[in-house]
Amino acid sequence: MQVIDRSTEHQVPQNVLEHNVKMSMQSQGYMRMRDVGIVAEGGTVTLFGKVKSFFLKQLAQEVSRNVPGVVRIVNEIEVSHA
């Protein structure tokens, strides 16, 4: 599990943050990114689900990092080649 913390950011409502992270992921053009689950609470975004490569796991994390209001990322995405 990877954790990134940027606790100096402004807090965004949970549903807005989840929506913004999801839209940012979908804009990347990788269909499998649409399967990533997102839960936001108090600026902390938890990513979960399965993707087919470590690249997609890292991409989900980096895309989330750039969304305004995200202060901490908990990346629980599993890489599954199945």
The first five atom37 places (N, CA, C, CB, O) and aatype in JSON, in Angstrom:
{
  "aatype": [12, 5, 19, 9, 3, 1, 15, 16, 6, 8, 5, 19, 14, 5, 2, 19, 10, 6, 8, 2, 19, 11, 12, 15, 12, 5, 15, 5, 7, 18, 12, 1, 12, 1, 3, 19, 7, 9, 19, 0, 6, 7, 7, 16, 19, 16, 10, 13, 7, 11, 19, 11, 15, 13, 13, 10, 11, 5, 10, 0, 5, 6, 19, 15, 1, 2, 19, 14, 7, 19, 19, 1, 9, 19, 2, 6, 9, 6, 19, 15, 8, 0],
  "atom_mask": [
    [1, 1, 1, 1, 1],
    [1, 1, 1, 1, 1],
    [1, 1, 1, 1, 1],
    [1, 1, 1, 1, 1],
    [1, 1, 1, 1, 1],
    [1, 1, 1, 1, 1],
    [1, 1, 1, 1, 1],
    [1, 1, 1, 1, 1],
    [1, 1, 1, 1, 1],
    [1, 1, 1, 1, 1],
    [1, 1, 1, 1, 1],
    [1, 1, 1, 1, 1],
    [1, 1, 1, 1, 1],
    [1, 1, 1, 1, 1],
    [1, 1, 1, 1, 1],
    [1, 1, 1, 1, 1],
    [1, 1, 1, 1, 1],
    [1, 1, 1, 1, 1],
    [1, 1, 1, 1, 1],
    [1, 1, 1, 1, 1],
    [1, 1, 1, 1, 1],
    [1, 1, 1, 1, 1],
    [1, 1, 1, 1, 1],
    [1, 1, 1, 1, 1],
    [1, 1, 1, 1, 1],
    [1, 1, 1, 1, 1],
    [1, 1, 1, 1, 1],
    [1, 1, 1, 1, 1],
    [1, 1, 1, 0, 1],
    [1, 1, 1, 1, 1],
    [1, 1, 1, 1, 1],
    [1, 1, 1, 1, 1],
    [1, 1, 1, 1, 1],
    [1, 1, 1, 1, 1],
    [1, 1, 1, 1, 1],
    [1, 1, 1, 1, 1],
    [1, 1, 1, 0, 1],
    [1, 1, 1, 1, 1],
    [1, 1, 1, 1, 1],
    [1, 1, 1, 1, 1],
    [1, 1, 1, 1, 1],
    [1, 1, 1, 0, 1],
    [1, 1, 1, 0, 1],
    [1, 1, 1, 1, 1],
    [1, 1, 1, 1, 1],
    [1, 1, 1, 1, 1],
    [1, 1, 1, 1, 1],
    [1, 1, 1, 1, 1],
    [1, 1, 1, 0, 1],
    [1, 1, 1, 1, 1],
    [1, 1, 1, 1, 1],
    [1, 1, 1, 1, 1],
    [1, 1, 1, 1, 1],
    [1, 1, 1, 1, 1],
    [1, 1, 1, 1, 1],
    [1, 1, 1, 1, 1],
    [1, 1, 1, 1, 1],
    [1, 1, 1, 1, 1],
    [1, 1, 1, 1, 1],
    [1, 1, 1, 1, 1],
    [1, 1, 1, 1, 1],
    [1, 1, 1, 1, 1],
    [1, 1, 1, 1, 1],
    [1, 1, 1, 1, 1],
    [1, 1, 1, 1, 1],
    [1, 1, 1, 1, 1],
    [1, 1, 1, 1, 1],
    [1, 1, 1, 1, 1],
    [1, 1, 1, 0, 1],
    [1, 1, 1, 1, 1],
    [1, 1, 1, 1, 1],
    [1, 1, 1, 1, 1],
    [1, 1, 1, 1, 1],
    [1, 1, 1, 1, 1],
    [1, 1, 1, 1, 1],
    [1, 1, 1, 1, 1],
    [1, 1, 1, 1, 1],
    [1, 1, 1, 1, 1],
    [1, 1, 1, 1, 1],
    [1, 1, 1, 1, 1],
    [1, 1, 1, 1, 1],
    [1, 1, 1, 1, 1]
  ],
  "atom_positions": [
    [[0.85, -1.17, 0.0], [0.0, 0.0, 0.0], [0.9, 1.24, 0.0], [-0.96, -0.01, 1.22], [1.88, 1.31, 0.74]],
    [[0.53, 2.2, -0.84], [1.27, 3.45, -0.93], [0.4, 4.56, -0.38], [1.71, 3.75, -2.38], [-0.8, 4.61, -0.65]],
    [[1.01, 5.45, 0.39], [0.28, 6.57, 0.98], [1.0, 7.86, 0.64], [0.13, 6.4, 2.51], [2.21, 7.98, 0.83]],
    [[0.25, 8.83, 0.13], [0.79, 10.15, -0.17], [-0.01, 11.15, 0.64], [0.74, 10.48, -1.71], [-1.24, 11.07, 0.67]],
    [[0.65, 12.08, 1.31], [-0.04, 13.03, 2.18], [0.33, 14.46, 1.8], [0.3, 12.77, 3.65], [1.51, 14.83, 1.79]],
    [[-0.69, 15.28, 1.49], [-0.52, 16.71, 1.22], [-1.52, 17.46, 2.09], [-0.71, 17.06, -0.32], [-2.47, 18.05, 1.57]],
    [[-1.33, 17.44, 3.39], [-2.33, 17.9, 4.33], [-2.52, 19.42, 4.38], [-1.99, 17.42, 5.67], [-3.28, 19.89, 5.22]],
    [[-1.87, 20.18, 3.54], [-2.03, 21.63, 3.56], [-3.09, 22.12, 2.57], [-0.72, 22.3, 3.26], [-3.31, 23.32, 2.48]],
    [[-3.74, 21.21, 1.83], [-4.74, 21.59, 0.83], [-6.08, 21.93, 1.48], [-4.93, 20.45, -0.17], [-6.3, 21.62, 2.65]],
    [[-6.96, 22.58, 0.73], [-8.31, 22.92, 1.18], [-9.21, 21.69, 1.08], [-8.89, 24.1, 0.34], [-9.03, 20.85, 0.2]],
    [[-10.17, 21.61, 1.97], [-11.06, 20.45, 1.97], [-12.22, 20.65, 0.98], [-11.61, 20.21, 3.38], [-12.85, 21.71, 0.93]],
    [[-12.49, 19.61, 0.21], [-13.56, 19.6, -0.79], [-14.59, 18.56, -0.33], [-12.99, 19.26, -2.25], [-14.21, 17.53, 0.23]],
    [[-15.9, 18.81, -0.54], [-16.91, 17.83, -0.14], [-16.64, 16.45, -0.75], [-18.31, 18.31, -0.56], [-16.16, 16.33, -1.88]],
    [[-16.94, 15.42, 0.02], [-16.63, 14.03, -0.35], [-17.16, 13.66, -1.73], [-17.21, 13.08, 0.67], [-16.42, 13.12, -2.55]],
    [[-18.44, 13.94, -2.0], [-19.02, 13.53, -3.28], [-18.39, 14.27, -4.45], [-20.52, 13.75, -3.28], [-18.25, 13.71, -5.54]],
    [[-18.01, 15.52, -4.24], [-17.36, 16.31, -5.3], [-15.96, 15.76, -5.56], [-17.28, 17.81, -4.9], [-15.55, 15.63, -6.71]],
    [[-15.24, 15.44, -4.51], [-13.89, 14.91, -4.65], [-13.91, 13.56, -5.37], [-13.22, 14.77, -3.29], [-13.1, 13.33, -6.27]],
    [[-14.82, 12.68, -4.98], [-14.92, 11.37, -5.64], [-15.25, 11.55, -7.12], [-16.01, 10.5, -4.96], [-14.65, 10.89, -7.98]],
    [[-16.18, 12.43, -7.42], [-16.56, 12.69, -8.81], [-15.37, 13.24, -9.61], [-17.75, 13.68, -8.87], [-15.11, 12.8, -10.73]],
    [[-14.66, 14.19, -9.05], [-13.54, 14.81, -9.76], [-12.4, 13.82, -10.02], [-13.01, 16.0, -8.97], [-11.78, 13.84, -11.08]],
    [[-12.14, 12.96, -9.05], [-11.1, 11.94, -9.24], [-11.54, 10.96, -10.32], [-10.81, 11.18, -7.9], [-10.75, 10.61, -11.19]],
    [[-12.8, 10.52, -10.29], [-13.32, 9.58, -11.28], [-13.25, 10.18, -12.69], [-14.77, 9.19, -10.95], [-12.84, 9.5, -13.63]],
    [[-13.64, 11.44, -12.83], [-13.59, 12.1, -14.14], [-12.15, 12.24, -14.64], [-14.26, 13.48, -14.06], [-11.89, 12.09, -15.84]],
    [[-11.24, 12.52, -13.74], [-9.83, 12.64, -14.13], [-9.29, 11.3, -14.62], [-8.98, 13.15, -12.96], [-8.54, 11.24, -15.59]],
    [[-9.68, 10.23, -13.94], [-9.23, 8.89, -14.37], [-9.82, 8.53, -15.72], [-9.63, 7.84, -13.33], [-9.11, 8.01, -16.58]],
    [[-11.1, 8.81, -15.92], [-11.75, 8.46, -17.18], [-11.16, 9.25, -18.34], [-13.25, 8.7, -17.1], [-11.17, 8.78, -19.48]],
    [[-10.66, 10.44, -18.08], [-10.09, 11.27, -19.14], [-8.75, 10.74, -19.65], [-9.91, 12.69, -18.65], [-8.24, 11.23, -20.65]],
    [[-8.19, 9.75, -18.97], [-6.9, 9.19, -19.38], [-7.01, 8.26, -20.59], [-6.28, 8.44, -18.23], [-6.01, 8.0, -21.26]],
    [[-8.22, 7.77, -20.87], [-8.42, 6.95, -22.05], [-8.16, 5.46, -21.87], [0.0, 0.0, 0.0], [-8.2, 4.7, -22.84]],
    [[-7.89, 5.02, -20.65], [-7.68, 3.6, -20.39], [-8.97, 3.03, -19.82], [-6.48, 3.38, -19.4], [-9.4, 3.41, -18.73]],
    [[-9.59, 2.12, -20.55], [-10.88, 1.55, -20.14], [-10.8, 0.91, -18.75], [-11.34, 0.52, -21.17], [-11.75, 1.01, -17.97]],
    [[-9.71, 0.26, -18.44], [-9.58, -0.44, -17.16], [-9.55, 0.53, -15.98], [-8.33, -1.31, -17.15], [-9.81, 0.13, -14.84]],
    [[-9.23, 1.79, -16.23], [-9.21, 2.79, -15.15], [-10.63, 3.05, -14.65], [-8.56, 4.1, -15.64], [-10.82, 3.5, -13.53]],
    [[-11.62, 2.76, -15.49], [-13.01, 2.98, -15.1], [-13.45, 2.01, -14.01], [-13.92, 2.84, -16.31], [-14.45, 2.24, -13.33]],
    [[-12.7, 0.92, -13.84], [-13.03, -0.09, -12.84], [-12.46, 0.23, -11.45], [-12.53, -1.43, -13.29], [-12.75, -0.48, -10.49]],
    [[-11.67, 1.27, -11.35], [-11.05, 1.62, -10.07], [-12.11, 2.27, -9.18], [-9.83, 2.57, -10.28], [-12.79, 3.21, -9.59]],
    [[-12.22, 1.76, -7.96], [-13.15, 2.34, -6.99], [-12.49, 3.49, -6.26], [0.0, 0.0, 0.0], [-11.27, 3.51, -6.06]],
    [[-13.3, 4.45, -5.86], [-12.79, 5.64, -5.19], [-13.68, 5.95, -4.0], [-12.73, 6.85, -6.16], [-14.91, 6.01, -4.12]],
    [[-13.06, 6.14, -2.85], [-13.76, 6.59, -1.66], [-13.0, 7.78, -1.12], [-13.9, 5.45, -0.59], [-11.79, 7.7, -0.9]],
    [[-13.69, 8.89, -0.9], [-13.06, 10.09, -0.36], [-13.63, 10.4, 1.01], [-13.26, 11.29, -1.31], [-14.83, 10.27, 1.24]],
    [[-12.75, 10.82, 1.9], [-13.17, 11.23, 3.23], [-12.17, 12.23, 3.78], [-13.31, 10.02, 4.19], [-11.02, 11.89, 4.02]],
    [[-12.62, 13.46, 3.96], [-11.77, 14.49, 4.54], [-10.5, 14.76, 3.76], [0.0, 0.0, 0.0], [-9.46, 15.03, 4.37]],
    [[-10.55, 14.71, 2.46], [-9.36, 14.96, 1.64], [-8.52, 13.72, 1.38], [0.0, 0.0, 0.0], [-7.61, 13.74, 0.56]],
    [[-8.84, 12.62, 2.07], [-8.15, 11.35, 1.83], [-8.93, 10.58, 0.79], [-8.01, 10.52, 3.15], [-10.13, 10.36, 0.93]],
    [[-8.23, 10.17, -0.26], [-8.83, 9.38, -1.33], [-8.25, 7.98, -1.27], [-8.59, 10.03, -2.74], [-7.03, 7.8, -1.32]],
    [[-9.12, 6.99, -1.15], [-8.7, 5.59, -1.17], [-9.08, 5.02, -2.52], [-9.35, 4.77, 0.0], [-10.24, 5.09, -2.94]],
    [[-8.1, 4.45, -3.19], [-8.3, 3.81, -4.5], [-8.28, 2.3, -4.28], [-7.19, 4.25, -5.54], [-7.43, 1.78, -3.55]],
    [[-9.23, 1.6, -4.9], [-9.27, 0.14, -4.73], [-9.79, -0.51, -6.01], [-10.17, -0.25, -3.52], [-10.33, 0.16, -6.89]],
    [[-9.61, -1.8, -6.08], [-10.03, -2.56, -7.25], [-8.84, -3.28, -7.85], [0.0, 0.0, 0.0], [-7.8, -3.44, -7.21]],
    [[-9.01, -3.73, -9.09], [-7.95, -4.46, -9.78], [-7.7, -3.85, -11.15], [-8.33, -5.96, -9.93], [-8.62, -3.43, -11.85]],
    [[-6.43, -3.8, -11.51], [-6.01, -3.37, -12.85], [-5.02, -4.41, -13.36], [-5.37, -1.93, -12.83], [-4.53, -5.25, -12.6]],
    [[-4.72, -4.34, -14.66], [-3.89, -5.38, -15.27], [-2.39, -5.07, -15.26], [-4.32, -5.6, -16.67], [-1.59, -5.9, -15.69]],
    [[-1.99, -3.88, -14.78], [-0.56, -3.58, -14.78], [-0.2, -2.61, -13.67], [-0.13, -3.01, -16.14], [-1.04, -1.84, -13.19]],
    [[1.07, -2.66, -13.27], [1.57, -1.73, -12.27], [1.49, -0.31, -12.82], [3.02, -2.09, -11.87], [1.28, 0.64, -12.06]],
    [[1.68, -0.15, -14.13], [1.57, 1.16, -14.77], [0.2, 1.79, -14.49], [1.8, 1.05, -16.28], [0.13, 2.97, -14.12]],
    [[-0.88, 1.03, -14.66], [-2.22, 1.56, -14.42], [-2.45, 1.88, -12.95], [-3.28, 0.57, -14.91], [-3.14, 2.85, -12.62]],
    [[-1.87, 1.08, -12.07], [-1.96, 1.36, -10.64], [-1.31, 2.7, -10.33], [-1.3, 0.24, -9.81], [-1.88, 3.53, -9.62]],
    [[-0.12, 2.91, -10.84], [0.61, 4.16, -10.61], [-0.08, 5.33, -11.29], [2.04, 4.04, -11.11], [-0.13, 6.43, -10.74]],
    [[-0.62, 5.1, -12.49], [-1.32, 6.17, -13.21], [-2.53, 6.64, -12.41], [-1.76, 5.68, -14.6], [-2.78, 7.84, -12.31]],
    [[-3.28, 5.72, -11.85], [-4.45, 6.08, -11.03], [-4.02, 6.96, -9.86], [-5.18, 4.81, -10.52], [-4.69, 7.93, -9.52]],
    [[-2.91, 6.61, -9.26], [-2.4, 7.37, -8.12], [-1.96, 8.77, -8.56], [-1.22, 6.64, -7.46], [-2.29, 9.76, -7.9]],
    [[-1.23, 8.85, -9.64], [-0.73, 10.15, -10.1], [-1.85, 11.06, -10.6], [0.29, 9.95, -11.21], [-1.81, 12.27, -10.37]],
    [[-2.83, 10.49, -11.27], [-3.98, 11.28, -11.72], [-4.72, 11.83, -10.5], [-4.94, 10.42, -12.61], [-5.13, 12.99, -10.49]],
    [[-4.9, 11.0, -9.48], [-5.59, 11.43, -8.26], [-4.82, 12.53, -7.55], [-5.79, 10.25, -7.32], [-5.42, 13.46, -6.99]],
    [[-3.52, 12.44, -7.57], [-2.67, 13.42, -6.89], [-2.91, 14.83, -7.42], [-1.19, 13.04, -7.06], [-2.8, 15.8, -6.67]],
    [[-3.25, 14.95, -8.68], [-3.4, 16.26, -9.31], [-4.8, 16.85, -9.19], [-3.05, 16.16, -10.75], [-5.05, 17.95, -9.69]],
    [[-5.71, 16.16, -8.54], [-7.08, 16.66, -8.38], [-7.12, 17.61, -7.18], [-8.1, 15.47, -8.2], [-6.7, 17.24, -6.08]],
    [[-7.62, 18.83, -7.38], [-7.72, 19.78, -6.25], [-8.55, 19.21, -5.1], [-8.34, 21.1, -6.72], [-9.63, 18.66, -5.31]],
    [[-8.03, 19.35, -3.9], [-8.71, 18.85, -2.71], [-8.17, 17.53, -2.19], [0.0, 0.0, 0.0], [-8.42, 17.17, -1.04]],
    [[-7.42, 16.81, -3.03], [-6.83, 15.55, -2.58], [-5.59, 15.89, -1.75], [-6.46, 14.61, -3.79], [-4.65, 16.51, -2.24]],
    [[-5.61, 15.47, -0.48], [-4.48, 15.74, 0.4], [-3.73, 14.48, 0.78], [-4.95, 16.45, 1.65], [-2.58, 14.53, 1.22]],
    [[-4.39, 13.34, 0.6], [-3.75, 12.06, 0.95], [-4.33, 10.99, 0.05], [-3.97, 11.7, 2.47], [-5.53, 10.98, -0.21]],
    [[-3.48, 10.1, -0.43], [-3.92, 9.0, -1.28], [-3.51, 7.69, -0.63], [-3.32, 9.12, -2.71], [-2.36, 7.49, -0.26]],
    [[-4.48, 6.79, -0.51], [-4.22, 5.43, -0.07], [-4.5, 4.54, -1.27], [-5.11, 5.02, 1.19], [-5.65, 4.41, -1.69]],
    [[-3.45, 3.95, -1.82], [-3.58, 3.17, -3.04], [-3.64, 1.68, -2.69], [-2.4, 3.46, -4.01], [-2.62, 1.05, -2.41]],
    [[-4.85, 1.14, -2.7], [-5.07, -0.28, -2.39], [-5.39, -1.07, -3.66], [-6.21, -0.44, -1.37], [-5.91, -2.18, -3.58]],
    [[-5.09, -0.51, -4.81], [-5.34, -1.19, -6.08], [-4.44, -2.41, -6.18], [-5.11, -0.22, -7.29], [-3.25, -2.35, -5.88]],
    [[-5.02, -3.51, -6.61], [-4.27, -4.75, -6.83], [-3.96, -4.9, -8.31], [-5.06, -5.97, -6.32], [-4.76, -4.54, -9.17]],
    [[-2.77, -5.43, -8.6], [-2.4, -5.72, -9.98], [-2.68, -7.2, -10.19], [-0.89, -5.36, -10.29], [-2.12, -8.06, -9.51]],
    [[-3.56, -7.48, -11.17], [-3.94, -8.84, -11.48], [-3.81, -9.06, -12.98], [-5.38, -9.14, -10.99], [-4.43, -8.35, -13.77]],
    [[-3.02, -10.03, -13.36], [-2.8, -10.29, -14.79], [-3.87, -11.23, -15.36], [-1.41, -10.9, -15.02], [-3.83, -11.58, -16.54]],
    [[-4.82, -11.63, -14.53], [-5.87, -12.56, -14.98], [-6.95, -11.85, -15.75], [-6.49, -13.27, -13.81], [-7.9, -12.49, -16.2]]
  ]
}
